[in-house]
Amino acid sequence: MKPTGWFQIGWSADLEVGAVTPLRYFGQDLVAYRAASGRLVVLSAYCEHLGANMAYGGAVQGEDIECPFHNWRWSPEGRNTCIPYQKATNRIRKVGTWPAAERDGVMYIWHDEEGGPPQYEIPSVFELFEASGPQGGYHGLIPGGTYETAEIRIHPQYVIENGVDFAHFKYVHRTDEIPTVTKSEFDDHAYRTELALTFKRRSGDASEIVQGGTLGSILGLGLAYSYSWGIGGICSLTAVTPVDDEKSILRFSAWASIEDDDDAMLAKRLRSAISQVRADIAIWEHQRYTEPPGLATAEAAGFREVRQWSRRFYPEGHKGRSWEDQQAGTDALEKAELSK
């Protein structure tokens, strides 16, 4: 059961004009290429002629990709545009297409198990949070501001539930206190959260209390945008893209606000942001989905709301069942056996 929505496939700087690269997401082999115009194109990997994988040896020809086997060409719309040894093209066969988009230096594809078109647009992280200020107040995606895992056992739902899990900030991220949830709003495709917390800024033997917080905007099950402030501002994106029914790749992007930092201090701020994500990953990749969870009273409403909201992103016939329900069902059977 693979969720519907936009998912990150990499960073724009990784794919130059004329470049071709293989991808594998949602259990399917894909090919991504950057056309001569600069357009990002993502297609099913296999040529509809004799099934060669165009991600290996394929070449960009203008806006099209050319298969390495017999040099058949396919357009961004998946149509055959050239068979070099005859005048007529194949008007019957079509390569599968994947809607693709780019914002803020990040590459995305749209996935819908039933083949439906995108239901909403990809935002710019700098348009989501009025408090963050405009893009001009931030460094770009500089070296040291991005992080990518290998294929790991992690589902996007773990990341979106982070938005209501206020308690883990103290025990995983070692904040000085448990933050307060001041906002939690849901709509068709996104939910927004706001957490307020304080930091202790230490300088030598002295320390001062600094007010801070995090605004979150979670889009579908694959994209978690945030703006954090307190000790320097950071806009970020935590994105999880399923490779198959068991594994995903997590990517993190951080845009640091332009302060009076030298290069060393800027690098330290980015390392700190990435270390927080890595602390989450250390939990998530070994986590077992629990349904129903044994929640504390204070957190129950938030978790129940986000799990109810998340059901809309699963294919029809699977709504209300999470990606790891099989495991939950196995757990229920084991508990039944133990109770006998």
KAZI-V286321 format. One record per residue. N is the residue number from 1. PHI is phi in radians with two decimals (999 if undefined). BURIAL is + if it has 16 or more other ideal C-beta (glycine too) atoms within 10 Angstrom, else -. Layout:
BEGIN
N_PHI_BURIAL ; N_PHI_BURIAL
END
This chain:
BEGIN
1_999_+ ; 2_-1.90_+ ; 3_-1.24_+ ; 4_-1.60_+ ; 5_2.60_+ ; 6_-1.55_+ ; 7_-2.46_+ ; 8_-1.35_+ ; 9_-2.08_+ ; 10_2.66_+ ; 11_-2.02_+ ; 12_-0.98_+ ; 13_-1.15_- ; 14_-1.38_- ; 15_-2.24_+ ; 16_-1.41_- ; 17_-0.99_- ; 18_1.57_- ; 19_-1.48_- ; 20_-2.24_+ ; 21_-2.52_+ ; 22_-1.43_- ; 23_-2.33_+ ; 24_-2.43_- ; 25_-2.45_+ ; 26_0.95_+ ; 27_1.28_- ; 28_-2.22_+ ; 29_-1.49_- ; 30_-2.22_+ ; 31_-2.25_+ ; 32_-1.99_+ ; 33_-2.56_+ ; 34_-1.89_+ ; 35_-1.20_+ ; 36_-1.03_- ; 37_-1.33_- ; 38_1.71_- ; 39_-1.18_- ; 40_-1.43_+ ; 41_-2.19_+ ; 42_-2.24_+ ; 43_-2.25_+ ; 44_-1.06_+ ; 45_-1.29_+ ; 46_-1.64_+ ; 47_-1.11_+ ; 48_-1.38_+ ; 49_-1.37_+ ; 50_-2.28_- ; 51_1.52_- ; 52_-1.15_+ ; 53_-1.47_+ ; 54_-1.28_+ ; 55_-1.29_+ ; 56_-1.99_- ; 57_1.69_- ; 58_-1.17_+ ; 59_-2.31_- ; 60_-1.43_+ ; 61_-2.18_+ ; 62_1.14_- ; 63_-1.67_+ ; 64_-1.79_+ ; 65_-1.96_+ ; 66_-1.89_+ ; 67_-1.20_+ ; 68_-1.31_+ ; 69_-1.38_- ; 70_-2.32_- ; 71_1.12_- ; 72_-1.16_+ ; 73_-1.98_+ ; 74_-2.28_+ ; 75_-1.46_+ ; 76_-1.03_+ ; 77_-1.58_- ; 78_1.47_+ ; 79_-1.62_+ ; 80_-1.29_+ ; 81_-1.98_+ ; 82_-2.79_+ ; 83_-2.12_- ; 84_-1.11_- ; 85_-1.89_- ; 86_-2.76_- ; 87_-1.34_- ; 88_-1.33_- ; 89_-1.77_- ; 90_-1.52_+ ; 91_-1.60_- ; 92_-1.66_- ; 93_-1.45_- ; 94_-2.50_+ ; 95_-1.38_+ ; 96_-1.10_- ; 97_-1.95_+ ; 98_-2.21_+ ; 99_-0.95_- ; 100_-2.28_+ ; 101_-2.64_- ; 102_-2.40_- ; 103_-2.54_+ ; 104_0.97_+ ; 105_1.41_- ; 106_-2.06_+ ; 107_-1.77_+ ; 108_-2.31_+ ; 109_-2.23_+ ; 110_-1.70_+ ; 111_-2.10_+ ; 112_-2.51_+ ; 113_-0.98_- ; 114_-1.70_- ; 115_1.41_- ; 116_-1.26_- ; 117_-1.33_- ; 118_-0.97_+ ; 119_-1.73_- ; 120_-2.77_- ; 121_-1.69_- ; 122_-1.37_+ ; 123_-1.54_+ ; 124_-1.50_- ; 125_-1.00_+ ; 126_-1.43_+ ; 127_-1.66_- ; 128_-1.45_+ ; 129_-2.21_+ ; 130_-1.03_- ; 131_-1.20_- ; 132_-1.29_+ ; 133_1.45_- ; 134_-1.33_- ; 135_-1.02_- ; 136_-1.10_- ; 137_-1.57_- ; 138_-2.28_+ ; 139_-1.20_+ ; 140_-1.30_- ; 141_-1.35_+ ; 142_-1.60_- ; 143_-0.91_- ; 144_1.70_+ ; 145_-1.83_+ ; 146_-2.26_+ ; 147_-2.60_+ ; 148_-2.46_- ; 149_-1.56_+ ; 150_-1.34_- ; 151_-1.22_- ; 152_-2.31_+ ; 153_-1.41_- ; 154_-2.67_+ ; 155_-1.97_+ ; 156_-0.93_+ ; 157_-1.10_+ ; 158_-1.08_+ ; 159_-1.24_+ ; 160_-1.21_+ ; 161_-1.23_+ ; 162_-1.02_+ ; 163_-1.16_+ ; 164_-1.97_+ ; 165_-1.56_+ ; 166_-1.16_+ ; 167_-1.19_- ; 168_-1.18_+ ; 169_-1.02_+ ; 170_-1.34_- ; 171_-1.61_- ; 172_-1.78_- ; 173_-1.70_- ; 174_1.03_- ; 175_-1.19_+ ; 176_-1.23_- ; 177_-2.63_- ; 178_-1.35_- ; 179_-1.22_+ ; 180_-1.83_- ; 181_-1.39_+ ; 182_-1.82_- ; 183_-2.72_- ; 184_-2.68_+ ; 185_-2.22_- ; 186_-2.07_- ; 187_-2.35_- ; 188_-1.03_- ; 189_-2.07_+ ; 190_-2.51_+ ; 191_-2.38_+ ; 192_-2.09_+ ; 193_-2.26_+ ; 194_-2.47_+ ; 195_-2.09_+ ; 196_-1.92_- ; 197_-2.71_+ ; 198_-2.07_- ; 199_-2.09_+ ; 200_-1.85_- ; 201_-1.61_- ; 202_-1.83_- ; 203_-2.46_- ; 204_1.18_- ; 205_-1.57_- ; 206_-1.73_- ; 207_-2.56_- ; 208_-2.35_- ; 209_-1.52_- ; 210_-2.09_- ; 211_-1.38_- ; 212_-2.58_+ ; 213_3.03_+ ; 214_-2.41_+ ; 215_-1.79_+ ; 216_-2.11_+ ; 217_-2.35_+ ; 218_-1.75_+ ; 219_-1.93_+ ; 220_1.10_+ ; 221_-1.76_+ ; 222_-1.93_+ ; 223_-2.30_+ ; 224_-2.12_+ ; 225_-1.61_+ ; 226_-2.66_+ ; 227_-2.26_+ ; 228_-2.05_+ ; 229_-2.42_+ ; 230_2.53_+ ; 231_-1.95_- ; 232_1.48_+ ; 233_-1.61_+ ; 234_-2.38_+ ; 235_-1.69_+ ; 236_-2.56_+ ; 237_-2.37_+ ; 238_-1.89_+ ; 239_-2.24_+ ; 240_-2.11_+ ; 241_-2.15_+ ; 242_-1.13_+ ; 243_-1.51_+ ; 244_-2.73_- ; 245_-1.33_- ; 246_-2.11_- ; 247_-2.21_- ; 248_-2.45_+ ; 249_-2.02_+ ; 250_-1.84_+ ; 251_-2.20_+ ; 252_-2.27_+ ; 253_-2.20_+ ; 254_-2.25_+ ; 255_-1.95_+ ; 256_-1.54_+ ; 257_-1.13_+ ; 258_-1.41_- ; 259_-1.91_- ; 260_-1.52_- ; 261_-1.48_- ; 262_-1.53_- ; 263_-1.04_- ; 264_-1.15_- ; 265_-1.21_- ; 266_-1.07_+ ; 267_-1.07_+ ; 268_-1.14_- ; 269_-1.09_+ ; 270_-1.20_+ ; 271_-1.07_- ; 272_-1.12_- ; 273_-1.10_+ ; 274_-1.18_+ ; 275_-1.10_- ; 276_-1.16_+ ; 277_-1.18_+ ; 278_-1.13_- ; 279_-1.14_- ; 280_-1.12_+ ; 281_-1.05_+ ; 282_-1.03_- ; 283_-1.47_- ; 284_-1.04_+ ; 285_-1.26_+ ; 286_-2.04_- ; 287_-1.39_- ; 288_-1.94_- ; 289_-1.12_+ ; 290_-2.09_- ; 291_-2.48_- ; 292_-1.39_- ; 293_-1.36_- ; 294_-1.57_- ; 295_-1.53_- ; 296_-1.27_- ; 297_-0.97_- ; 298_-1.15_- ; 299_-1.84_+ ; 300_-1.04_- ; 301_-1.06_- ; 302_-1.09_+ ; 303_-1.15_+ ; 304_-1.14_- ; 305_-1.11_- ; 306_-1.25_+ ; 307_-1.25_+ ; 308_-1.13_- ; 309_-1.10_+ ; 310_-1.18_+ ; 311_-1.08_- ; 312_-1.16_- ; 313_-1.64_+ ; 314_-1.68_+ ; 315_-1.01_- ; 316_-0.96_- ; 317_1.66_- ; 318_-2.07_- ; 319_-1.07_- ; 320_1.58_- ; 321_-2.09_+ ; 322_-1.41_+ ; 323_-1.03_+ ; 324_-1.90_+ ; 325_-1.09_+ ; 326_-1.00_- ; 327_-1.13_- ; 328_-1.09_- ; 329_-1.14_- ; 330_-1.11_- ; 331_-1.05_- ; 332_-1.11_- ; 333_-1.14_- ; 334_-1.11_- ; 335_-1.13_- ; 336_-1.11_- ; 337_-1.16_- ; 338_-1.17_- ; 339_-1.40_- ; 340_-1.26_-
END
